[in-house]
Each structure stands twice: as C-alpha cells, then as structure tokens.
Amino acid sequence: MNMLVTQEVSQVAVNNNYTKASDVFVKCLENEGVQYIFGVPGEENIDLLDSLIDSPIEFVTTRHEQGAAFIADVFGRLTGKAGVCLSTLGPGATNLMTGVADANMDRAPLIAIAGQGSTDRMHKESHQILDLVNLFKPISKYSTQLRVPEIIPEVLRKAFKIAEAEKPGCSFIDFPENVAGSFLPKSAVPLKKQSATPPAAPQHKCEQAAAIIASAKAPIIMAGNGVIRGKASDALVEFAETLNIPVATTFMAKGVIPARHPLSTGAIGLQAHDYVSFGFDEADLVICIGVDMVEYHPRLWNPKCDQRIVHIDVCAAEVDQHYILEAGVVGDIASSLKRVVNYAEVCGDSKLHQLHRIVDAEYNEFKGDVGFPVKPQKIISDIRQALDDEDILISDVGAHKMWIARLYQAQSPNTCIISNGFASMGIALPGVIAAKLAYPDRKAIAVCGDAGFMMNNQEIDTALRLNLDVVILIFNDSKYGLIEWHQMRHFNRSTSIDFVNPDFVKFAESFGAKGYRVESTEQLLPILDEALNDGTVSIIDCPVDYSENMKLTQKLANLASPI
C-alpha cells in the first residue's frame, strides 16, 4: 500500500497523522550524528532546508558547491564520520563532483545530497534535469534516488553504513522536490545504527607473516592511510619498536609514526628516487600496513616484481602484478599487528636504520636560510616551528605539496592532510574550515599555491561567517609552478603557465580578513606566530623561490645511495 500523502492533504491531517518527508530525512541525519551540512540553497532543496530550521544540525551556507563538498570531504577524513554536503539539481549537483571524487578516491566518508526536479518530469527533456544517479555512480560507493518517501529511513541508513565502512567513500542521494515535500505516517522513524566490526585476522596467517618477518635481514614497513582510519597508529609504533623495523609512510599517512621517532624514515610517494626509496631498494621484505594502492603504486617501488611483500590490512590486497604477496593478514589492523608481534622475532639493525638521520638532516638544512624570495624548504621549516604537534596543516595541490610531502615533519596522525588519490587543486581553504570545525581547540593552517587559492578563495567569506580563526599561507610565484616543473623536466622549456594575481593583502582586507605580506625571509616566522593567534581569518602572501624545484630534480637524478 502506497502511504504517500500529497501536498494537498489538509493541515489537520498532517498535524494528527502525518509528517513531512523532508522532516523524516532530517531526523535520519540526526540519528546518524550529523553536526553540519555544507551547501548552497536552491529551489529544489527548499523543503529540506526548511526542515533543518528546527534541527540541531547546522546548515553552513558556502559560496560554491565545490567548496561545500571539499569541506565535507576533509571533515569526514579528519573525524571518520561522514561529512555531508548539499546542492540543488543540475549545475549545483555537477559542482559537487570534484569534491565527491576526491573524497571517494582518498577514502573519506561523505554523503552528497542533491535536490532534483519532480519525478513527473524525469521521463522527458526538462529544465536542469540530469540523470544524477548515473552521473555520480562512477565516483561513489553508492548512488541512488528517493523515488518514494517510504524508503527514506532505509536509504539514509544504508548510505551512511556504506560511506563509513572500510574502505570509506561517498554515498550520493538524489532527492526529488515532490518527494521531499510529500508526507508520511508519523510512524516513519530512523533505523537503528548498526555497523560491522572488522574481524580479527586468522591465527595461521599471523603466524605465517611472523615467520616471514623473522627470516628477513632488512625489512621495512610502508604505512598507509588505512592505519589512521583504523585508529591503529599506536599499535603500528609498538609493532615497529618491538620488532625494530624502520617505517616509511605514504603522503596520506604522515604522522602515523612521529617524524622525530628514530625508526621513522620519512614519506614515500615521489616518482623520483628519493632517500627513502633507497631503503626499499635495500629491503628484502616490505610490510605494507593499511596501504591503498592509489597512495603509492607498487610499480614505483617494486619495478621488477621481485620484492617479498606482507600485506596487513582490513581488506584483501588488490590484484596487481607488482603486488604479489608472500602473506596476507586480513582483519582489524591494530589487533592483527598485536597478534603478529606475539609470534615474531626481533629484527637486527640494518642499513635502513640510517635513513632517519639522513632525512632529519635534510629537513634541518635550510632552517637558517635567509635567501629571498623564500625557499620552499625554509617555509616548511618555519611552519613546523609555528605549529604544535596536534595542530593541523591542510595542503593544497601544486609544487608546494611536493615539498610538504617530502619535508613536513608530522608528529601525530591526521595533522597533515594531503589530497593524493585524486589530488585536486582548491581543497586547502575549504579543508581548513573543516579542520577548525572538527577540532576547534587546535590551530589550523591551509597551505596553498596562488593558483589553488584562487580556485576557492570565495570560501574566505564562509570562514569569516563561522568566526573561525584560521590561517591561509600562499606560496606566491604567479605561475602554475608544478606544471612548469614538469615542463622543464621533460622539455627544458615552459609554456602557458603564467598569470596575474590580485594584491592578496587588499583582497583579504576586502572580505574583512587580515592580510600579511612577507617582504623578507626573517619576517615569515613572526608573521606566522602572529597570524595563528589573530582570532580571525588571516592570509599570508609569501613569495617563493621555485628555482629550488629543478635543483631538487637534478639532485635526486644524481643521488647515490646514502646507505
């Protein structure tokens, strides 16, 4: 029996027997623990927006749907709970897609909701109507449309369960306007929250992995973002310390072992042969823990397909000719590590143990540099000095990302957020909003190139309306610096990469934010300290010396093994 009641039902009947479908939808969001929805209002989502008025959920109006999706993306990655973003139909929905794709590829839990035209006009060509379910299907784990209101509780529960399950990603919901405005019996209520607990790995697999580790002379650990998602950082450090095995992290797992730890060998992820890459050359066993293949493809560290590999993760290994396993330990990561340790033997020192000292020395090399414009290594060093261990850095995508990934010394998990699977420019400014909402007691800084900053700079207004104290540091070179870097590497000449920036200080002030311009290298650290304590949105324009990019390329090309 179809229990749908149309908008024409009398108000008396509604009050006595029925509840609005959009109200049920909001109750389901409340049931999932949603705190914020980020989005842009539109005609086709007005019922949902109206239902949010009486809800404890805060709707945060953003200036662009891409900004909304990025905020939800980073919020999900930082908290492990699905961030939620909302758009209207058509162009509003397509504007969500970059942020949705980023979240899905970087394994961040996200719920994307789009208003839609009435179901009675979907069978024909109609104003702003697109097949959104199929449009979002390739970039989500679950994509569906609410064709009738009765299924709202089931769809919302399923969407969150799938989005938050390992490996996380996006669930997309298409919400037609006539369904949102229809009515349901008051008996329609949210479903009980349930989620599966990852099982423990089989004992025989843990014993097998332990025996392989015991036979290795120079093992190395590659830790990925799955360790952070599984809240297994402490277990990883204990595992490495107990067995005396050096640890490299992917860009997305920076901080999963403190950079100052003597077993930390830095981050791996550049296609060039970096210091840590020599560790993988020397290793006779690679223990991959919580690594998603998109973080760093094994063809880059196992080009001959001859490396011995132990895989420890909550999910089975991806099939790849460069990733053939000696053993796979599938189960909850923290408990798996503890069980393997029970059967393993302590490994002796190897050449790989020298890597921490070498990487640490490179980080400190430019600490006292005063050249101007500021070298990227010096900027990274000053940022690290200005932030406490638990403060959060959000990196945009560009040449500066490569320097952050190589050199930034993250000391705690989820304190250096890098978009790496999808690697989308424009994420840092929305991302720092998410960081401050998720952790209001921590300092938060967005590090952008000038190009990436200009892609979502309108969200300065969002941060100001939320009264957030965040810092945006801009590496200013008036170019697409990363593209120039690639062009020079391949062709020794560049093209089509120059542009003109606004006066970033005046730009900041036009929004009501604070603006700073770095005019000497000695000014940078004091400006950072001041901006981080301004209590408002502060934007720092920092000229950068990107001649260091090609110097790094040449250095790595000529680099001999340091161990």
C-alpha positions as a printed Julia matrix, in Angstrom:
563×3 Matrix{Float64}:
  0.0     0.0     0.0
  1.38    3.39   -1.01
  1.22    5.62    2.05
  2.28    8.77    0.15
  0.13   11.78    1.03
  0.36   14.74   -1.34
  0.85   18.4    -0.52
 -2.92   18.89   -0.85
 -3.61   16.96    2.37
 -5.25   19.14    4.98
 -3.14   20.71    7.73
 -5.27   18.99   10.34
 -4.49   15.59    8.85
 -0.8    16.44    8.71
 -0.72   17.53   12.34
 -2.63   14.46   13.5
 -1.36   11.64   11.37
  1.47   12.56    9.06
  4.91   14.06    8.97
  6.71   15.72    6.09
  9.17   13.55    4.16
 11.94   16.15    4.47
 11.4    16.17    8.27
 11.89   12.39    8.34
 15.02   12.83    6.23
 16.43   15.31    8.76
 15.54   13.01   11.68
 17.53   10.28    9.93
 20.52   12.63    9.61
 20.24   13.46   13.31
 20.14    9.75   14.08
 23.48    9.38   12.27
 25.07   12.05   14.47
 25.39   14.69   11.74
 26.54   18.06   13.12
 26.88   20.1     9.93
 25.61   20.15    6.37
 27.63   22.24    3.94
 25.96   23.53    0.83
 24.19   26.06   -1.32
 20.41   26.63   -1.16
 18.32   26.15   -4.28
 14.72   25.87   -5.39
 14.67   22.07   -5.39
 16.1    21.65   -1.87
 13.96   24.24   -0.04
 11.86   21.63    1.78
 14.98   20.07    3.25
 16.39   23.48    4.22
 13.09   24.39    5.88
 13.12   21.15    7.88
 16.64   21.95    9.12
 15.43   25.15   10.81
 14.14   23.22   13.83
 17.05   20.73   13.85
 20.25   20.86   15.94
 22.11   20.22   12.68
 23.77   23.42   11.5
 23.46   24.23    7.81
 26.6    26.05    6.66
 25.99   28.1     3.56
 29.04   28.03    1.31
 29.8    30.21   -1.68
 30.2    27.33   -4.13
 29.15   23.68   -4.13
 32.73   22.55   -4.75
 33.72   24.29   -1.51
 30.87   22.5     0.28
 32.0    19.11   -0.99
 35.63   19.76   -0.04
 34.67   20.85    3.49
 32.59   17.69    3.92
 35.4    15.62    2.38
 38.08   16.83    4.82
 35.63   16.77    7.76
 35.0    13.1     7.02
 38.69   12.3     6.69
 39.54   14.03    9.98
 36.7    12.62   12.06
 35.96    9.24   10.47
 32.27   10.25   10.41
 30.65   11.06    7.1
 30.72   14.72    6.17
 27.52   15.89    4.48
 27.14   18.3     1.55
 24.02   19.55   -0.21
 23.27   21.1    -3.57
 20.33   21.78   -5.78
 19.83   19.94   -9.08
 21.67   20.38  -12.4
 24.66   22.73  -12.18
 24.55   22.67   -8.38
 24.97   18.91   -8.41
 27.7    18.89  -11.07
 29.61   21.47   -9.0
 29.8    18.88   -6.19
 31.54   16.32   -8.35
 35.19   17.29   -7.89
 34.92   17.18   -4.1
 32.94   13.95   -4.24
 35.54   12.31   -6.48
 38.31   13.47   -4.17
 36.6    12.01   -1.09
 35.84    8.74   -2.83
 39.39    8.24   -4.1
 41.04    9.4    -0.87
 38.77    7.13    1.21
 36.99    9.89    3.11
 33.41    9.14    4.26
 30.99   11.54    2.57
 27.24   11.87    1.99
 26.38   14.04   -1.01
 22.74   15.08   -1.39
 21.3    16.85   -4.4
 17.86   18.27   -4.9
 16.14   17.1    -8.06
 13.21   18.06  -10.22
  9.84   16.45   -9.69
  9.57   12.78  -10.67
  6.71   13.59  -13.04
  9.11   15.33  -15.46
 12.05   12.95  -15.42
 10.8    10.9   -18.35
 11.38   13.77  -20.78
 13.74   16.61  -21.56
 13.22   19.15  -18.82
 14.85   22.25  -17.31
 18.08   21.38  -15.4
 17.19   17.69  -15.18
 20.15   15.32  -15.4
 20.45   11.64  -14.59
 22.38   12.34  -11.4
 22.35    8.77  -10.12
 24.31    7.53  -13.12
 26.43   10.67  -13.2
 27.66   10.07   -9.63
 27.81    6.28   -9.81
 31.43    6.03  -11.08
 32.71    8.33   -8.31
 30.79    6.9    -5.36
 30.3     3.66   -3.48
 26.51    4.03   -3.55
 24.31    6.22   -5.72
 20.54    6.24   -5.55
 17.35    8.27   -5.92
 14.5     8.62   -3.45
 11.57    7.89   -5.74
  9.08    7.4    -2.9
  9.22    8.79    0.65
  8.68    5.46    2.4
 12.27    4.35    1.72
 13.94    7.4     3.3
 14.94    5.65    6.58
 16.38    2.64    4.75
 18.25    4.69    2.16
 19.79    7.06    4.72
 20.92    4.21    6.98
 22.39    2.32    4.0
 24.1     5.44    2.67
 25.91    6.11    5.94
 26.75    2.46    6.53
 28.37    2.16    3.11
 30.12    5.56    3.23
 31.69    4.89    6.62
 32.55    1.22    6.1
 36.16    0.35    5.33
 37.24    1.41    2.77
 35.21    4.62    3.14
 33.93    6.8     0.32
 30.91    8.66   -0.99
 27.22    7.85   -0.94
 25.11   10.02   -3.23
 21.37   10.65   -2.75
 19.14   12.28   -5.38
 16.14   13.83   -3.56
 13.31   14.92   -5.93
 11.41   18.01   -4.84
  7.96   16.39   -4.91
  9.19   13.51   -2.73
 10.8    15.93   -0.26
  7.54   17.87    0.0
  5.27   14.84    0.39
  4.04   13.29    3.64
  4.49   10.07    5.55
  2.74    8.47    8.53
  4.26    9.64   11.8
  5.3     6.04   12.4
  8.14    6.57    9.89
 11.27    6.77   12.05
 15.03    6.4    11.55
 16.52    2.92   11.63
 18.85    1.74   14.35
 22.5     2.44   13.6
 24.46   -0.74   13.02
 27.88   -1.43   11.58
 30.07   -4.48   11.33
 33.19   -4.77   13.45
 36.25   -5.86   11.45
 37.12   -9.43   12.42
 40.45  -10.48   13.84
 42.88  -11.96   11.33
 43.22  -15.77   11.31
 45.93  -17.05   13.64
 47.66  -19.14   10.97
 48.03  -16.05    8.77
 49.54  -14.07   11.65
 51.98  -16.91   12.31
 52.86  -17.1     8.61
 53.57  -13.35    8.46
 55.65  -13.53   11.64
 57.8   -16.33   10.22
 58.44  -14.37    7.03
 59.4   -11.27    9.04
 61.73  -13.35   11.22
 63.54  -14.6     8.11
 64.16  -11.08    6.77
 67.53   -9.35    7.21
 66.38   -5.84    6.21
 62.59   -5.43    6.43
 60.84   -2.09    6.04
 57.27   -1.05    6.82
 55.17    1.04    4.46
 52.29    2.54    6.48
 49.25    3.93    4.69
 46.16    5.93    5.48
 44.29    2.78    6.49
 46.32    2.8     9.72
 44.85    6.22   10.56
 41.32    5.22    9.54
 41.63    2.09   11.69
 42.94    4.1    14.67
 45.95    1.8    14.69
 48.76    4.36   14.93
 49.76    3.38   18.46
 49.7    -0.3    17.5
 51.89    0.44   14.47
 54.51    2.27   16.57
 54.51   -0.54   19.13
 54.86   -3.1    16.32
 57.82   -1.23   14.78
 59.53   -0.68   18.14
 59.07   -4.26   19.33
 60.44   -5.75   16.11
 62.97   -2.94   15.4
 61.7    -2.26   11.86
 62.03    1.16   10.15
 58.81    2.79    8.95
 58.1     4.81    5.82
 54.7     6.43    5.41
 52.71    7.38    2.37
 51.88   11.06    1.94
 48.4    10.39    3.34
 49.76    8.63    6.42
 52.23   11.3     7.56
 52.32   11.41   11.36
 51.2     7.83   11.85
 54.65    7.44   13.41
 56.13   10.67   14.8
 58.69   12.14   12.39
 61.09   12.54   15.31
 60.95    8.79   16.08
 64.3     7.1    15.29
 62.51    4.42   13.25
 60.79    6.99   11.02
 62.37    7.14    7.56
 60.11    9.86    6.14
 57.39    9.77    3.5
 57.45    7.9     0.22
 55.4     8.97   -2.77
 57.52   10.89   -5.26
 58.09    9.25   -8.6
 61.72   10.41   -8.36
 64.19    8.25   -6.43
 64.32    9.92   -3.02
 66.34    8.96    0.06
 63.62    6.7     1.4
 63.44    4.96   -1.99
 66.92    3.57   -1.4
 65.55    1.96    1.72
 63.11    0.0    -0.43
 65.96   -0.93   -2.79
 67.9    -2.36    0.14
 64.94   -4.03    1.84
 64.42   -7.76    1.47
 60.84   -7.53    2.76
 58.2    -4.79    2.52
 55.42   -4.94    5.13
 52.51   -2.93    3.75
 50.15   -1.89    6.52
 46.87   -0.17    5.65
 48.16    0.99    2.26
 45.7     1.82   -0.52
 47.34    1.27   -3.87
 46.29    4.73   -5.03
 48.57    6.24   -2.36
 51.77    4.95   -3.99
 51.66    2.38   -6.75
 53.89   -0.68   -6.23
 55.34   -0.44   -9.74
 57.31    2.55   -8.37
 58.89    0.64   -5.5
 58.75   -2.89   -6.91
 59.5    -2.34  -10.62
 60.99   -5.82  -11.16
 58.1    -7.57   -9.37
 60.63   -9.42   -7.22
 60.08   -7.86   -3.79
 58.78  -10.02   -0.96
 55.6    -8.46    0.42
 53.49   -8.97    3.54
 50.09   -7.28    3.38
 48.34   -6.3     6.63
 45.0    -4.56    6.19
 41.31   -4.8     6.93
 40.68   -5.67    3.26
 42.27   -8.17    0.93
 45.04   -6.98   -1.39
 44.28   -5.51   -4.8
 45.33   -7.67   -7.73
 48.45   -6.22   -9.36
 51.49   -7.84  -10.96
 53.75   -5.62   -8.84
 51.96   -6.64   -5.62
 52.24  -10.42   -5.32
 52.17  -11.45   -1.67
 54.23  -13.76    0.48
 51.42  -13.5     3.03
 48.23  -11.54    3.53
 46.89  -10.78    7.0
 43.31   -9.57    6.63
 41.47   -8.26    9.67
 41.37   -5.36   12.1
 44.77   -3.7    11.7
 45.55   -2.97   15.37
 44.68   -6.47   16.57
 46.49   -8.02   13.59
 49.7    -6.16   14.45
 49.5    -7.26   18.07
 48.93  -10.89   17.07
 51.81  -10.92   14.58
 54.14   -9.49   17.25
 53.23  -12.38   19.54
 54.77  -14.83   17.06
 57.56  -12.7    15.59
 61.22  -12.26   16.46
 63.12   -9.01   16.88
 64.96   -7.94   13.73
 68.58   -6.82   13.87
 69.8    -3.41   12.73
 70.32   -2.9     9.02
 71.42   -0.12    6.67
 67.81    1.06    6.67
 68.18    2.32   10.23
 70.46    5.1     8.94
 67.63    6.72    6.98
 66.12    8.62    9.89
 69.34   10.55   10.49
 69.73   11.35    6.77
 66.13   12.55    6.32
 66.28   14.59    9.53
 69.49   16.29    8.4
 67.88   17.33    5.12
 64.89   18.78    6.95
 67.2    20.95    9.07
 69.43   22.02    6.17
 67.55   25.25    5.38
 66.39   26.12    8.88
 68.6    29.24    9.0
 68.37   30.2     5.32
 67.67   33.91    4.71
 67.55   33.97    0.9
 64.62   35.86   -0.6
 62.18   35.03   -2.15
 61.8    32.35    0.49
 62.94   28.85   -0.38
 60.17   26.24   -0.03
 62.33   24.24    2.4
 62.55   27.27    4.69
 58.79   27.89    4.54
 58.13   24.28    5.58
 60.63   24.59    8.43
 59.03   27.8     9.74
 55.51   26.35    9.53
 56.65   23.36   11.59
 58.16   25.66   14.22
 54.97   27.7    14.44
 52.65   24.72   14.97
 52.28   22.37   17.92
 52.28   18.6    17.37
 48.46   18.33   17.3
 47.84   21.4    15.1
 46.59   20.73   11.59
 48.07   21.6     8.21
 45.91   21.23    5.09
 47.93   21.12    1.88
 46.53   22.21   -1.44
 47.84   20.63   -4.64
 50.76   22.14   -6.52
 54.54   22.36   -6.29
 54.3    23.21   -2.58
 52.57   19.87   -1.98
 55.73   18.05   -3.1
 57.79   19.98   -0.58
 55.28   19.43    2.23
 55.09   15.72    1.42
 58.89   15.37    1.46
 59.85   17.6     4.35
 56.97   18.47    6.7
 57.61   16.69    9.98
 54.18   15.46   11.08
 54.26   14.21   14.66
 50.66   12.96   15.03
 48.23   11.2    12.69
 45.76   13.31   10.72
 47.71   16.53   11.31
 48.97   16.86    7.73
 46.17   16.41    5.23
 47.22   15.88    1.62
 44.86   15.13   -1.25
 46.76   12.4    -3.03
 44.46    9.9    -4.72
 42.52   12.47   -6.73
 44.96   15.33   -5.98
 42.57   18.18   -6.58
 43.6    21.82   -6.51
 41.4    24.13   -4.44
 40.92   21.81   -1.46
 43.01   23.59    1.2
 40.88   26.63    2.01
 37.64   24.62    2.35
 39.66   21.93    4.13
 40.95   24.28    6.81
 37.34   25.26    7.56
 36.6    21.58    8.16
 39.68   21.21   10.36
 38.67   24.09   12.61
 35.08   22.86   12.9
 36.25   19.33   13.72
 38.94   20.44   16.19
 38.19   23.99   17.38
 40.91   23.9    20.06
 43.72   23.24   17.57
 45.44   25.74   15.3
 44.81   25.15   11.62
 46.61   26.38    8.53
 45.89   25.98    4.83
 48.99   25.97    2.64
 48.15   26.9    -0.95
 49.77   27.83   -4.17
 48.47   31.07   -5.62
 46.63   29.13   -8.35
 44.95   26.73   -5.92
 43.99   29.55   -3.58
 42.19   31.41   -6.37
 40.08   28.35   -7.19
 38.05   28.51   -3.97
 39.02   31.86   -2.43
 35.33   32.79   -2.05
 35.15   30.46    0.96
 37.02   33.13    2.94
 33.52   34.51    3.48
 32.34   31.15    4.85
 35.2    31.02    7.33
 34.51   34.57    8.48
 30.78   33.97    8.93
 31.65   30.96   11.08
 34.0    33.15   13.17
 36.88   30.75   12.59
 40.49   31.6    13.36
 42.4    30.01   10.5
 45.49   30.92    8.51
 45.92   30.66    4.75
 49.56   30.75    3.64
 50.04   31.36   -0.08
 53.17   30.26   -1.96
 53.21   33.11   -4.5
 55.06   32.71   -7.8
 52.36   33.92  -10.25
 52.58   30.61  -12.14
 51.26   27.1   -12.28
 54.53   26.13  -10.62
 54.09   22.37  -10.6
 53.28   22.34  -14.32
 56.33   24.47  -15.05
 58.38   21.98  -13.03
 57.13   19.09  -15.17
 57.61   21.03  -18.41
 61.2    21.88  -17.53
 61.93   18.28  -16.59
 60.56   16.94  -19.87
 61.29   19.7   -22.4
 63.62   22.19  -20.68
 61.18   24.97  -21.53
 57.76   26.07  -20.3
 54.58   27.42  -21.78
 51.1    28.69  -20.78
 51.76   28.74  -17.04
 51.86   32.47  -16.19
 49.03   34.57  -14.72
 48.47   37.77  -12.74
 47.43   37.68   -9.08
 45.47   40.28   -7.14
 47.05   42.11   -4.23
 46.42   39.36   -1.69
 46.63   41.69    1.31
 43.99   44.04   -0.09
 42.0    41.01   -1.24
 41.95   39.64    2.32
 41.01   43.02    3.75
 38.14   43.42    1.26
 36.49   40.39    2.93
 37.23   41.68    6.43
 40.09   39.24    6.97
 43.64   40.16    7.95
 46.34   40.28    5.31
 50.11   39.96    5.61
 52.87   40.21    3.02
 56.26   38.6     3.65
 58.94   41.05    2.47
 61.98   39.33    3.94
 62.64   35.76    4.97
 63.24   36.8     8.58
 59.63   38.08    8.75
 57.97   34.76    7.96
 58.09   33.0    11.34
 57.0    36.11   13.34
 54.14   36.65   10.88
 53.07   33.02   11.22
 53.09   33.29   15.02
 51.03   36.48   14.91
 48.54   35.2    12.32
 47.95   31.95   14.2
 46.88   33.99   17.22
 44.8    36.64   15.43
 41.47   35.02   16.31
 40.19   35.53   12.76
 40.91   34.58    9.16
 44.45   35.62    8.22
 46.02   35.4     4.78
 49.8    35.46    4.28
 51.27   36.29    0.88
 54.72   34.67    0.76
 56.91   34.98   -2.36
 58.55   31.61   -3.04
 61.79   30.74   -4.8
 60.77   27.86   -7.03
 64.18   27.64   -8.67
 64.6    25.05   -5.93
 62.25   22.72   -7.85
 64.67   21.93  -10.64
 67.56   21.86   -8.18
 65.73   19.08   -6.36
 65.09   17.24   -9.64
 68.78   17.38  -10.52
 69.79   16.38   -7.0
 67.54   13.32   -6.99
 68.58   12.34  -10.52
 72.23   12.25   -9.42
 71.6    10.86   -5.96
 73.67    7.88   -4.97
 72.56    5.54   -2.23
 73.24    7.2     1.12
 73.13    3.88    2.99
